Amino acid sequence: MSRLTELLRQVRKADPQLGADLEAEIAALTKRRTFGLVFEQHQPEAVELPGRPARRGDKVRVLPPRGETKPGDQRLWRVSRIERVDGRRLAHLAELDVEEPETQIMPADDVVVLAEFRDRIYPGLVETGRVERGGDKPFHSVINAENYHALEMLTYTHRHSIDAIYIDPPYNTGARDWKYNNDYVEGDDDYRHSKWLAFMERRLKIARELLNPDDSVLIVTIDEKEYLRLGLLLEQTFPEARSQMISSVINPKGVSRGDSFRRSDEYLFFVMFGSAAPQRLELSSEWAAGSVDKNESSPGGEGGEPGWTSMMRRGSNAAREDRPGLFYPIYVDPDAGRIDQVGPPLPSDTHEAPEIEGLVATLPLRRNGSEGRWQIGPEELRSRIAQGRVRIGRKTAYGFVINYLPDGAYADVLSDRFEVDGRAPDGSLIARSVGVDSRAQIPFTQWRVPSHNASEHGSTLLASFLPGRKFPFPKSLYAVEDALRFFVKDKPEAVVLDFFSGSGTTAHAVMRLNRQDGGRRQCIAVTNNEVSADEQAGLRKRGLRPGDEDWEALGICDYITKPRLTAAITGQTPQGESIKGDYKFTDEFPMSEGFEENAAFFTLTYEAPLSVRHNRAFERVAPMLWLRAGSRGRIIYDLGEDGWDVADSYGVLENIDQADEFVGVMSDREGVEIAYVVTDDDSAFQMVCRELPSWVVPVRLYESYLQNFEINTGRSL
């Protein structure tokens, strides 16, 4: 290092800036890991802000001409000034990071503002709509933003207060499924894995500041492409936490992997902080197929279950020839996990069932291959299937185990001794003895649960809410719901964050959890408004650009996330039609009923610090104050002539002369928890603090806001 130090000294004499840059790079290299997970720390990311008008001092790129599909000029420019000529805004630009910068003048509409992640940002929010059906419940929030900057914003509103984070990040398949520095990462990129790790590490480091260190969980889903690296990254980023990986079947049919085994599962990492641990839950019968240990039931054991018994006749008169009419095929759809058809009795000289494509025939055959008979005939079986009295068991060499409820057991289920909680995927009744917690258990680390099928309960379900609109690989609604339930079942006020929200499945799952137990949980869903790679080329040929209304209308947030959650709450599609179909499993009811929930939609903005300091950006900061106060009730956008206002959960005071009146209302209003005081005078702030009730937390504006984002600067370097 002594030789390097001397060389740096010489460079600094000749070129101070070059010397400083080299010193910073060498310092970063000396801190680099030589063990554990080692990867290239790529340059900080950057994000284009197409909706943001260019201002003096902004960093920008010049956009390609409209109609051009090739990438434009990738150089960075600084806006030295903005002038108006004949009603047009012209931007004077100077090239960045070169010894002899080029200058040019461009129409301001032909440049796009760029924010690098090492740049200091001062975020705000603009509300773009809301849905209200939940009375005084907290609002779910959907934020259209680059998720790194949204996470930065949340350090002001939710530091150490998130109960659960569920994310489904890009799987890095090489199929243009994510961007790094505004470019899709291709499968042949030599640094694809390093870029993905740098991309994830930056976000996870901020997520760590949001999670409650005493009791919270981070859930991350991934496939086989990055699960090894992700596991190491999680261990290195959260050394104080306990981490466990689950394998979950999400596609029973499997997905072709060329010359490899077919993929049918994905992986879930559960990173648990403090006292967080999966709770014992009463799991439905669909979990029984190898996902749980039946011996782990709580007191009551099998007594909590109805009297299911085998459809195969046992004991005397159990041979085919004893009752030839009870030897018939039962056809099971292996993908749906339920009986599809019941065939007629077979002729005495026929020993195999006729084949039906896509279905598995089950005959009453014993383990030794001899022919037996069923307990009941075909017509009676069809009737009992409709009643929910038939259940599919494990797969066997001869088809599937078929169980049913005899008359006495069915009468018990209909009595007050049992509670019916709905139906399983195979159509069978889910019932338990009253007062017997018969299925309270923690499952194995391999989940084979039919409701987690991402095709049927992800893509197909989403199509019910948004007919004609497509989104790639949405999660099963019930899979997300189940994963969260293990950690928020006993937290009816939990705050859940998803900063790779995509289609909005996590927020939808939180709504279902609330309905099941009357909870008031809220979800913060962060997604961008990216248009799919396939659609972008066509839009550019039409002369459109990001930021244009017709372009933005097809972005993820505006085209999928917001409409999906609106439809989920209202029970109506974007076309105003009632949603067809029913929710299944834990809670069955028509989707058209919607939810008694509230949701508010926002877009992240980038504010000038002077505007914030001088109270000229209050309308943009206002939603953040509301988020920090619990996302309940109305947002205070205007302080009126009196210079203060008090809403459901917080108050804002700007006119210190009105402090007595403000404090009086704060003292009388139930549920108010935070008082924001706008002042540069520390003594005035302290005076208001002394008068406020003890249960109210005082926050000084805009000092707390500005300091928060100044401290955050440089995190990504």
Number of C-alpha atoms within 10 A of each C-alpha: 8 7 8 11 11 11 12 19 15 13 16 17 11 11 10 13 12 14 17 14 12 14 17 11 10 14 11 12 11 10 8 13 10 9 6 10 15 14 17 12 17 15 14 18 20 16 18 18 19 17 13 14 12 24 17 14 13 17 24 26 20 20 16 17 14 13 15 16 16 10 9 12 10 11 11 17 25 21 24 15 16 19 13 11 9 5 7 11 15 20 24 19 27 21 19 16 10 9 7 9 11 11 15 11 13 15 16 21 15 16 22 22 23 21 19 16 20 16 17 16 22 20 23 23 23 18 17 14 11 16 18 16 14 15 12 13 20 21 27 27 21 29 27 28 23 21 20 22 20 23 24 24 23 21 19 20 20 20 19 16 20 25 24 26 24 24 21 18 18 17 17 21 16 16 12 16 16 20 18 17 15 11 10 14 23 17 14 8 11 10 15 16 19 17 23 23 21 21 20 17 19 18 18 19 16 20 22 17 18 25 24 19 20 14 17 26 31 26 21 20 22 22 18 13 13 16 19 12 17 20 18 14 20 22 16 14 14 17 10 13 20 16 18 12 17 15 19 21 21 27 19 19 14 13 12 11 9 7 6 7 10 12 17 17 21 16 20 21 21 23 24 24 22 14 11 21 16 18 15 17 18 15 20 20 22 23 19 18 16 15 17 22 15 16 10 15 21 17 13 14 16 17 13 20 20 21 17 16 15 17 20 20 19 14 6 7 12 17 21 20 14 13 15 16 18 24 29 25 24 23 24 23 16 17 14 15 18 20 22 14 16 18 15 16 16 17 11 11 6 9 12 12 18 12 11 10 7 11 17 21 23 22 25 28 19 15 10 6 10 10 16 23 26 26 19 17 17 20 12 10 19 15 12 18 19 11 14 19 22 27 25 20 19 11 14 10 10 15 21 21 18 23 18 24 24 19 11 10 17 19 14 15 22 12 10 11 12 19 15 14 15 19 20 24 19 22 21 24 24 22 21 23 20 13 11 17 20 24 28 18 20 18 19 14 15 16 22 23 22 25 24 24 26 22 18 19 22 24 19 15 21 26 17 19 27 21 14 8 12 15 17 11 12 21 26 24 27 26 24 20 21 18 16 23 18 16 21 24 19 12 13 15 15 21 23 26 26 25 25 19 27 26 27 28 25 30 29 22 21 25 27 23 23 19 14 11 11 12 20 21 22 26 26 25 27 27 25 22 24 21 18 16 13 9 12 18 15 13 18 19 13 13 13 20 21 20 15 12 10 12 18 20 15 19 20 23 28 19 19 22 28 24 20 24 25 24 26 26 24 22 21 23 21 16 9 10 12 19 23 14 13 14 16 18 20 19 14 12 13 14 22 21 15 21 21 17 26 25 25 19 22 19 20 21 20 15 18 14 19 11 11 21 18 13 16 14 16 19 17 20 22 19 22 22 24 23 20 19 20 19 25 21 17 14 21 20 15 13 16 8 7 14 17 22 18 21 17 20 23 29 27 27 24 19 16 19 12 13 19 13 12 24 19 13 14 25 16 10 14 10 14 20 19 23 25 20 24 23 20 14 10 9 10 15 19 13 12 18 19 10 13 20 15 11 11 18 15 22 18 20 20 20 14 12 22 17 11 15 18 12 10 17 15 12 15 21 14
